[in-house]
Amino acid sequence: MAEASWPMFHGAQDLAGVAQGTLREPLKLRWSFKTGGPVKSSAAIDGNKVFVGSDDGSVYALDLVSGKPLWNFKTGEGGVESSPLALDGAVYVGAENGSLYALDAATGALRWKYACGDKILGAPNWAPCGTAKGILVGSYDNKVHCVDAASGKPIWAYDTENFVNGSPAVAQGRVVFGGCDARIHALAAADGKPLKEIEAGAYIAGSCAVKGRFAYAGHYGNAVVCADLDAGKIVWSFKASPQPFFSTPGVTETRVFIGGRDRKLYCLERETGKLVWAFAAKGIMDSSPAICGDRIVCGSSDGRLYLLNAEGKQVWSYEIGKALTASPAVAAGLVVIGSEDGSVYAFESAPKQ
């Protein structure tokens, strides 16, 4: 498992949700770990460790192979819904108390703490900012903050007109995020200067995934949109659901996958937004799908973890029982996901035949 890596929410800086390797059903439960509160945080996997937050106010590091706890860090009041970012021997994570924390990945020791003006629910990302690495995080103070990874000092902050609930994506020198101001924002990563501001049609509570010059997002107007970041406009909109989208899309070369609050997981053509198929679960699908080879894995509020094939057929599922609002992390043939029952679960791929 030396190559195991899913170091942040939705796997990589572009938030496209694509994992290396393959998943073979049936998956088998390898381990579970109980925290003191619901786990809405999506896990990060790095250096054979799993990092995850809990509504009990703690950040946990677990051994990837065994699930044994290695350390935990208590943030104080409020939960940790934000997903951790593992980068260069540190773990960066936001908390409901409005603070962004930098922890030592090996020991959990606090390196620094940066105060935003309100709670942080979305995951941090990172981008080069001159000679520094900037840690990027959105907050309910209506801002995206860029903080020096080494020192915790502010580099820049960008004001929007409403909450920033999701995680900023980073691609091609741009920071791209959707806000509750109903806009998709593209900023220059180096200095936070606005490049494009695109009206999305309704507020975006999840995150954008980026592929090339295009950004993909679901919103509360019950639609999935594709925005051209160069042209600064929406190029297609898919609207078949009677309910909003909170999930962050998974994006491959040809497909866009996204869960809806109408209990369906949708597969769309990436270039046109046309429906390819829809899979019906038994609960809301706020969990963001991960794609691994020709398999798609996603959680649902019906308490099940689903594995689908490329045609949208269920090939495996596991009933945990309580809602899965967190998103799966996939690395080295393992799927790691937290549940609102307070536990973190790891499932392993079936061996090669």
Secondary structure as UniProt FT lines:
FT   TURN            2..3
FT   STRAND          5..6
FT   TURN            9..10
FT   TURN            13..14
FT   STRAND          18..19
FT   STRAND          28..34
FT   STRAND          44..46
FT   TURN            47..48
FT   STRAND          49..53
FT   TURN            55..56
FT   STRAND          58..63
FT   TURN            64..66
FT   STRAND          69..74
FT   STRAND          85..87
FT   TURN            88..89
FT   STRAND          90..94
FT   TURN            96..97
FT   STRAND          99..104
FT   TURN            105..107
FT   STRAND          110..115
FT   STRAND          125..129
FT   TURN            130..131
FT   STRAND          132..138
FT   TURN            140..141
FT   STRAND          143..148
FT   TURN            149..151
FT   STRAND          154..159
FT   STRAND          169..171
FT   TURN            172..173
FT   STRAND          174..178
FT   TURN            180..181
FT   STRAND          183..188
FT   TURN            189..191
FT   STRAND          194..199
FT   STRAND          209..211
FT   TURN            212..213
FT   STRAND          214..219
FT   TURN            220..222
FT   STRAND          223..228
FT   TURN            229..232
FT   STRAND          233..238
FT   STRAND          250..251
FT   STRAND          255..259
FT   TURN            261..262
FT   STRAND          264..269
FT   TURN            270..272
FT   STRAND          275..280
FT   STRAND          290..292
FT   TURN            293..294
FT   STRAND          295..299
FT   TURN            301..302
FT   STRAND          304..309
FT   TURN            310..311
FT   STRAND          314..319
FT   STRAND          329..331
FT   TURN            332..333
FT   STRAND          334..338
FT   TURN            340..341
FT   STRAND          343..348
//
